[in-house]
Amino acid sequence: MWLFEWLLRLYPTGFRAEYGDSMRLSAREDLAESSWLAFAFRLLTDFALSWPAVVGAELRQDAIYCWRSWRKRTAVTAMAVLSLGMALGISTGVFSVLNAMLYRSLPFKEPDRLVQFEAYFAPHFKGVAGFIDWKKDHEFLSDAGVFTVNDYNLERKPSSIRVKGAETTANFFQLMGAPLFLGRSFAAGEDTPGKGGVVVLSHALYEQAFGGDARILGQTIHLNRQPLTVIGVAAPGFDFPQNATLWTPLAFDYEKIKKSGVSSTITVGRLVDGLTPEQAQAAFVTVAKRKPDPNFPKAMGEMKAKMLPLRDQLVGPVKRAIWVLFAGVCVVLLIACANLSHLLLSRFAERGDEFKIRSWLGAGSGRISQQILTECVLLALASCVVGLGFAELTARIGAHYFPPLFAFQRYEVLDFKVLLFAFGLALLCGFGFGMTPPFLN
């Protein structure tokens, strides 16, 4: 009978009070006339068929009663929904920024295995042979590449446009695991001096500057008066690194396209399978001590060889600020919940006579507590729906003050994780409000 009693507790209190004794008697008779296995099977089958209907009927009844109660106190209900909705919406909007920056998947293959080297003189200046030797020394990397980002003049008639481009090693797209929308990526050897007169366009530049015309493949464009043949178009949303709009494999022929200003070269690697970033960092330090780079500038002094997961490197400048902002918003939400809880307690105290009458008519304390809990949960869910508007406004403000680093980092409120957070937080608030009056009583 323990299984029966456990399943019976899952039914609403009113149903248990009315039918519990007769169900126990029927269950004992059924158990006496059949085996335990057959009894358990029938018990679970009856529960699966009857429980949704019973719970649905009671919830529908409680919801109708809740609606009538709200209509009698429209001003108080509207104020409660608006205040909680604003707090939930702001929290959800900030979480959408946090989700885009820290939790949304990067548009790379197995992004957690990508690392970026920091405070390190990249192998870019060693030439092709030196770069190959450098990769062999770092056995904890399955592949590696370098790139530098610059601004270029894309010559168009009647006037040129300014674009941001990356000069990379030929394995750039394979290293990042980024598929192309059209055409092909770079071939081996196209990053060596005297070669590399090709370019891959971003999907945004392909649409905006060339009208999305697939005939651009094979045509020649000019960057800073250097002719380059278009061989491919990157997938939509891909603009790594630093919002690049085109890529060309000139990592070892830096002077082929004349440019002005200072550029820094960045090294990115992909860890071998089964190796953690911590283990790779320890191996990197060992290699750096065993075979120091003679090209490492002496002015950098004792700077340590260090590499970080690529995700941490991308969000590093704003990660702490977003977490501090999110913590502050959570404090505001707690204050709003405390004020609303006080308002609801006052409201439930005013309805003391109503609850007494229902008790005299046969409603037990459990049934009244269920009604209060239902009202609070529905109030929180209604506030959550209203709060989605505040969340969208907060996300837009966040995009203004914390602009996304890349096109794929859009602050979307209508995202599965964000919506799950919003409704989960609303349910948590609703259950917190709903359990407080019975607990105090």
C-alpha positions as CSV (number, residue, x, y, z in Angstrom):
1,M,0.0,0.0,0.0
2,W,3.0,2.3,0.3
3,L,2.8,2.9,-3.5
4,F,-0.9,3.8,-3.3
5,E,-0.3,6.3,-0.4
6,W,2.6,7.9,-2.2
7,L,0.5,8.4,-5.4
8,L,-2.5,9.6,-3.4
9,R,-0.4,12.5,-2.0
10,L,0.0,13.7,-5.5
11,Y,-3.7,14.4,-5.8
12,P,-5.2,17.8,-4.7
13,T,-6.1,18.1,-1.1
14,G,-9.8,18.5,-1.8
15,F,-9.9,15.4,-3.9
16,R,-8.1,13.4,-1.2
17,A,-10.5,14.7,1.5
18,E,-13.5,13.7,-0.5
19,Y,-12.4,10.4,-2.1
20,G,-9.3,9.3,-0.1
21,D,-11.0,6.8,2.3
22,S,-13.1,5.1,-0.4
23,M,-10.0,4.8,-2.6
24,R,-8.0,3.2,0.2
25,L,-10.8,0.6,0.8
26,S,-11.0,-0.2,-2.9
27,A,-7.2,-0.5,-3.1
28,R,-7.0,-2.9,-0.2
29,E,-9.7,-5.1,-1.7
30,D,-7.9,-5.0,-5.1
31,L,-4.6,-5.9,-3.5
32,A,-6.1,-8.9,-1.6
33,E,-7.6,-10.3,-4.8
34,S,-4.6,-10.0,-7.1
35,S,-0.8,-10.2,-7.1
36,W,1.3,-7.2,-6.1
37,L,2.7,-6.8,-9.6
38,A,-0.8,-6.7,-11.2
39,F,-2.0,-4.3,-8.5
40,A,1.0,-2.0,-9.1
41,F,0.4,-2.0,-12.8
42,R,-3.3,-1.2,-12.5
43,L,-2.5,1.5,-9.9
44,L,0.0,3.3,-12.1
45,T,-2.3,3.0,-15.1
46,D,-5.3,4.5,-13.2
47,F,-3.1,7.3,-11.9
48,A,-1.8,8.2,-15.3
49,L,-5.4,8.3,-16.7
50,S,-7.1,10.1,-13.8
51,W,-4.5,12.5,-12.3
52,P,-4.3,15.0,-15.2
53,A,-8.1,15.3,-15.3
54,V,-8.4,15.7,-11.5
55,V,-5.6,18.3,-11.3
56,G,-6.9,20.1,-14.4
57,A,-10.4,20.4,-13.0
58,E,-9.2,21.8,-9.7
59,L,-6.8,24.2,-11.3
60,R,-9.5,25.4,-13.6
61,Q,-11.8,26.0,-10.7
62,D,-9.1,27.8,-8.7
63,A,-8.2,29.9,-11.8
64,I,-11.8,31.0,-12.2
65,Y,-12.1,31.9,-8.6
66,C,-8.7,33.8,-8.8
67,W,-10.0,35.8,-11.8
68,R,-13.1,36.8,-9.8
69,S,-10.9,37.8,-6.9
70,W,-8.7,39.9,-9.2
71,R,-11.7,41.7,-10.7
72,K,-12.8,42.8,-7.3
73,R,-9.4,44.4,-6.6
74,T,-8.3,45.6,-10.0
75,A,-6.0,48.4,-8.9
76,V,-4.1,46.3,-6.4
77,T,-3.8,43.4,-8.9
78,A,-2.5,45.7,-11.6
79,M,0.0,47.3,-9.3
80,A,1.3,43.9,-8.2
81,V,1.5,42.6,-11.8
82,L,3.3,45.7,-13.0
83,S,5.8,45.9,-10.2
84,L,6.7,42.2,-10.3
85,G,6.7,42.3,-14.1
86,M,9.2,45.2,-14.1
87,A,11.5,43.4,-11.7
88,L,11.3,40.1,-13.6
89,G,11.7,41.8,-16.9
90,I,14.8,43.7,-16.0
91,S,16.4,40.5,-14.5
92,T,15.5,38.6,-17.7
93,G,16.9,41.4,-19.9
94,V,20.2,41.4,-18.1
95,F,20.3,37.6,-18.3
96,S,19.8,37.8,-22.0
97,V,23.0,39.8,-22.2
98,L,24.7,37.3,-19.9
99,N,23.4,34.4,-22.0
100,A,24.7,35.9,-25.3
101,M,28.1,36.6,-23.9
102,L,28.8,33.6,-21.8
103,Y,26.5,30.7,-22.6
104,R,25.4,30.9,-26.2
105,S,27.4,28.5,-28.3
106,L,30.2,30.0,-30.4
107,P,29.9,29.4,-34.2
108,F,33.0,27.2,-34.2
109,K,33.5,23.5,-34.1
110,E,34.1,22.3,-30.5
111,P,34.7,25.8,-29.3
112,D,35.8,24.7,-25.8
113,R,39.0,23.2,-27.3
114,L,40.0,26.6,-28.8
115,V,42.6,28.6,-26.9
116,Q,44.2,32.0,-27.5
117,F,47.8,32.8,-26.5
118,E,48.3,35.9,-24.4
119,A,51.5,37.8,-23.6
120,Y,53.3,35.8,-26.2
121,F,55.3,36.8,-29.3
122,A,53.4,34.9,-32.0
123,P,55.2,32.6,-34.6
124,H,53.9,34.9,-37.3
125,F,57.3,36.5,-37.8
126,K,59.2,33.2,-38.2
127,G,57.9,32.5,-41.7
128,V,56.2,29.4,-42.9
129,A,59.0,27.0,-41.9
130,G,59.3,28.6,-38.5
131,F,55.6,28.4,-37.9
132,I,55.6,24.7,-38.8
133,D,58.4,24.0,-36.4
134,W,56.7,26.0,-33.7
135,K,53.5,23.8,-34.1
136,K,55.7,20.6,-33.9
137,D,57.1,21.9,-30.6
138,H,53.7,22.4,-29.1
139,E,52.4,18.8,-29.2
140,F,49.4,19.6,-27.1
141,L,47.9,21.4,-30.1
142,S,46.2,19.5,-32.9
143,D,46.4,22.7,-35.0
144,A,47.2,26.3,-34.7
145,G,47.0,29.5,-36.7
146,V,47.7,33.2,-36.6
147,F,45.8,36.3,-37.8
148,T,46.0,40.0,-37.7
149,V,43.1,42.5,-38.2
150,N,43.4,45.8,-40.1
151,D,41.2,48.4,-41.8
152,Y,41.2,48.5,-45.5
153,N,39.7,50.5,-48.4
154,L,37.5,48.4,-50.5
155,E,37.6,50.2,-53.8
156,R,34.1,50.5,-55.3
157,K,32.6,52.9,-57.9
158,P,31.9,55.7,-57.4
159,S,33.6,55.7,-54.0
160,S,35.5,53.3,-51.7
161,I,34.2,51.9,-48.5
162,R,36.1,51.2,-45.3
163,V,36.1,47.5,-44.2
164,K,37.7,45.5,-41.5
165,G,39.6,42.5,-42.6
166,A,41.8,39.7,-41.2
167,E,45.0,38.4,-42.7
168,T,45.2,34.7,-41.6
169,T,47.0,31.5,-42.1
170,A,45.5,29.3,-44.8
171,N,44.1,26.9,-42.3
172,F,42.0,29.6,-40.6
173,F,38.5,28.2,-41.5
174,Q,39.5,24.6,-40.9
175,L,41.0,25.6,-37.5
176,M,37.9,27.4,-36.4
177,G,35.6,24.8,-37.8
178,A,33.6,27.5,-39.6
179,P,31.6,26.3,-42.7
180,L,31.2,28.6,-45.7
181,F,28.0,29.8,-47.3
182,L,29.4,29.8,-50.9
183,G,32.7,28.8,-52.6
184,R,35.7,27.4,-50.9
185,S,38.1,28.3,-48.1
186,F,41.9,28.8,-48.5
187,A,44.1,26.1,-49.9
188,A,47.4,25.0,-48.3
189,G,50.2,27.3,-49.3
190,E,48.1,30.3,-50.2
191,D,49.5,32.1,-47.1
192,T,53.1,32.0,-48.4
193,P,54.9,35.0,-49.8
194,G,54.1,35.5,-53.5
195,K,50.8,33.8,-53.3
196,G,47.5,34.4,-51.5
197,G,45.8,36.7,-54.0
198,V,42.4,35.4,-52.8
199,V,39.7,36.6,-50.3
200,V,36.7,35.2,-48.5
201,L,33.9,37.7,-47.9
202,S,31.6,37.8,-44.9
203,H,27.9,37.1,-45.5
204,A,27.0,40.7,-44.4
205,L,29.5,42.3,-46.8
206,Y,28.3,39.9,-49.6
207,E,24.8,41.1,-49.1
208,Q,25.4,44.8,-48.5
209,A,28.2,45.6,-51.0
210,F,27.5,43.0,-53.7
211,G,23.8,42.5,-53.4
212,G,24.0,38.8,-52.6
213,D,25.0,38.0,-56.2
214,A,26.6,34.6,-56.4
215,R,28.4,35.7,-59.5
216,I,30.9,37.6,-57.2
217,L,32.8,34.3,-57.0
218,G,35.8,34.4,-59.3
219,Q,35.6,38.2,-59.6
220,T,38.4,40.6,-58.6
221,I,38.1,43.2,-55.8
222,H,40.8,45.7,-54.7
223,L,41.9,46.2,-51.1
224,N,44.2,49.2,-50.7
225,R,44.8,48.9,-54.5
226,Q,45.8,45.2,-54.2
227,P,43.8,42.9,-56.5
228,L,42.3,39.8,-54.8
229,T,40.0,37.1,-56.3
230,V,36.8,36.3,-54.4
231,I,36.8,32.5,-53.7
232,G,34.1,32.2,-51.0
233,V,31.5,33.7,-48.7
234,A,31.5,32.9,-45.0
235,A,28.4,31.6,-43.2
236,P,25.8,34.1,-42.0
237,G,26.7,35.6,-38.6
238,F,30.4,34.6,-38.7
239,D,32.6,37.8,-38.2
240,F,35.5,36.5,-36.1
241,P,37.9,38.0,-35.3
242,Q,36.9,41.5,-34.2
243,N,33.9,41.9,-36.5
244,A,35.9,41.1,-39.6
245,T,34.1,41.5,-43.0
246,L,36.6,39.6,-45.1
247,W,39.6,37.3,-44.8
248,T,42.7,36.9,-46.9
249,P,45.5,34.3,-46.4
250,L,48.5,36.6,-46.1
251,A,49.8,35.7,-42.6
252,F,53.4,35.3,-43.8
253,D,53.4,38.1,-46.4
254,Y,52.5,41.0,-44.3
255,E,53.6,43.7,-46.7
256,K,51.7,42.5,-49.7
257,I,48.8,44.7,-48.9
258,K,50.2,48.1,-47.8
259,K,48.6,49.4,-44.7
260,S,49.1,52.0,-42.0
261,G,49.0,51.9,-38.3
262,V,50.2,49.3,-35.8
263,S,48.7,45.8,-36.0
264,S,49.0,43.0,-33.4
265,T,49.2,39.3,-34.4
266,I,47.2,36.8,-32.4
267,T,47.8,33.1,-32.2
268,V,44.9,30.6,-31.7
269,G,45.3,26.9,-31.2
270,R,43.0,23.9,-31.0
271,L,43.8,21.4,-28.1
272,V,44.2,17.7,-28.8
273,D,41.3,15.5,-27.7
274,G,41.1,14.7,-24.0
275,L,43.4,17.5,-22.9
276,T,42.0,20.2,-20.5
277,P,43.1,23.9,-20.8
278,E,44.9,23.6,-17.4
279,Q,47.0,20.6,-18.6
280,A,47.7,22.4,-21.9
281,Q,48.8,25.6,-20.0
282,A,51.2,23.5,-17.9
283,A,52.6,21.9,-21.1
284,F,52.9,25.3,-22.8
285,V,54.9,26.7,-19.8
286,T,57.2,23.7,-20.0
287,V,57.8,24.2,-23.7
288,A,58.5,27.9,-23.2
289,K,61.1,27.2,-20.5
290,R,62.7,24.4,-22.5
291,K,62.8,26.3,-25.8
292,P,62.5,30.1,-25.3
293,D,61.6,32.2,-28.3
294,P,64.6,34.3,-29.3
295,N,62.3,36.8,-31.0
296,F,60.4,37.4,-27.8
297,P,60.9,41.2,-27.2
298,K,63.2,41.8,-24.2
299,A,61.1,44.9,-23.3
300,M,58.3,42.5,-22.2
301,G,60.6,41.4,-19.4
302,E,59.3,38.5,-17.2
303,M,55.8,38.3,-18.7
304,K,54.6,34.7,-18.3
305,A,53.7,32.5,-21.2
306,K,49.9,32.2,-20.9
307,M,46.9,31.0,-22.9
308,L,43.2,31.2,-22.2
309,P,40.1,29.5,-23.5
310,L,39.0,31.5,-26.5
311,R,35.6,32.1,-24.9
312,D,37.1,33.7,-21.8
313,Q,39.4,35.8,-24.1
314,L,36.4,37.1,-26.1
315,V,34.3,38.2,-23.1
316,G,37.1,39.1,-20.8
317,P,36.6,42.9,-21.0
318,V,32.9,42.9,-20.0
319,K,32.5,39.6,-18.1
320,R,33.0,41.1,-14.6
321,A,30.8,44.2,-15.4
322,I,27.9,42.0,-16.6
323,W,28.1,39.8,-13.5
324,V,28.1,42.8,-11.2
325,L,25.1,44.2,-13.1
326,F,23.3,40.9,-12.9
327,A,24.0,40.7,-9.1
328,G,22.6,44.2,-8.6
329,V,19.5,43.4,-10.6
330,C,18.9,40.3,-8.5
331,V,19.1,42.4,-5.4
332,V,16.5,44.8,-6.9
333,L,14.3,41.7,-7.6
334,L,14.6,40.5,-4.0
335,I,13.5,44.0,-2.8
336,A,10.5,44.0,-5.2
337,C,9.6,40.5,-4.0
338,A,9.7,41.5,-0.4
339,N,7.5,44.5,-1.0
340,L,5.0,42.5,-3.0
341,S,5.0,39.7,-0.4
342,H,4.0,42.3,2.2
343,L,1.2,43.6,-0.1
344,L,-0.1,40.0,-0.7
345,L,0.0,39.2,3.1
346,S,-2.1,42.4,3.7
347,R,-4.5,41.3,1.0
348,F,-4.9,37.8,2.4
349,A,-5.4,39.2,5.9
350,E,-8.3,41.3,4.5
351,R,-9.8,38.1,3.1
352,G,-9.9,36.4,6.5
353,D,-13.7,36.3,6.7
354,E,-13.8,34.8,3.2
355,F,-11.5,32.0,4.2
356,K,-13.5,31.4,7.4
357,I,-16.7,31.0,5.4
358,R,-15.0,28.5,3.0
359,S,-13.7,26.6,6.0
360,W,-17.2,26.4,7.5
361,L,-18.5,25.1,4.2
362,G,-16.0,22.2,4.4
363,A,-12.8,23.5,2.8
364,G,-9.8,22.3,4.8
365,S,-6.7,24.3,5.4
366,G,-4.9,22.4,2.6
367,R,-7.6,23.4,0.1
368,I,-7.4,27.0,1.1
369,S,-3.6,26.9,0.9
370,Q,-3.9,25.4,-2.5
371,Q,-6.1,28.3,-3.6
372,I,-3.6,30.9,-2.3
373,L,-0.7,29.1,-4.0
374,T,-2.6,29.0,-7.3
375,E,-3.4,32.7,-7.1
376,C,0.2,33.6,-6.4
377,V,1.6,31.4,-9.2
378,L,-0.9,32.8,-11.7
379,L,0.0,36.3,-10.6
380,A,3.7,35.6,-11.1
381,L,3.1,34.1,-14.6
382,A,1.0,37.1,-15.6
383,S,3.8,39.3,-14.4
384,C,6.3,37.3,-16.4
385,V,4.3,37.9,-19.6
386,V,4.2,41.6,-18.9
387,G,7.9,41.5,-17.9
388,L,8.9,40.2,-21.4
389,G,8.3,43.8,-22.7
390,F,10.6,45.2,-20.0
391,A,13.1,42.5,-20.8
392,E,13.2,43.5,-24.5
393,L,13.7,47.1,-23.5
394,T,16.5,46.2,-21.0
395,A,18.2,44.1,-23.7
396,R,18.2,47.0,-26.1
397,I,19.7,49.3,-23.5
398,G,22.3,46.6,-22.8
399,A,23.1,46.4,-26.5
400,H,23.7,50.2,-26.4
401,Y,26.0,50.2,-23.4
402,F,27.5,46.7,-23.8
403,P,27.4,46.2,-27.6
404,P,27.9,42.6,-28.7
405,L,31.4,41.7,-29.7
406,F,30.2,39.6,-32.7
407,A,27.2,39.3,-34.9
408,F,26.3,35.9,-33.4
409,Q,26.0,37.5,-29.9
410,R,22.6,39.0,-30.3
411,Y,20.7,39.8,-27.1
412,E,17.5,37.8,-27.7
413,V,14.7,37.7,-25.2
414,L,12.8,35.1,-27.3
415,D,15.5,32.6,-26.8
416,F,14.8,29.2,-25.2
417,K,17.3,29.6,-22.3
418,V,16.1,33.2,-21.6
419,L,12.5,32.2,-21.6
420,L,13.2,29.2,-19.4
421,F,15.0,31.5,-17.0
422,A,12.1,34.1,-17.0
423,F,9.3,31.6,-16.4
424,G,11.4,29.6,-13.9
425,L,12.1,32.7,-11.9
426,A,8.4,33.6,-12.1
427,L,7.4,30.2,-10.8
428,L,10.0,30.5,-8.0
429,C,8.5,33.9,-7.0
430,G,5.0,32.5,-7.2
431,F,5.7,29.5,-5.0
432,G,7.5,31.8,-2.6
433,F,4.6,34.1,-2.3
434,G,2.1,31.2,-2.1
435,M,3.9,29.3,0.6
436,T,4.3,32.3,2.9
437,P,0.7,32.8,4.2
438,P,0.2,29.1,5.1
439,F,3.7,29.0,6.7
440,L,2.9,32.1,8.9
441,N,-0.4,30.6,9.9
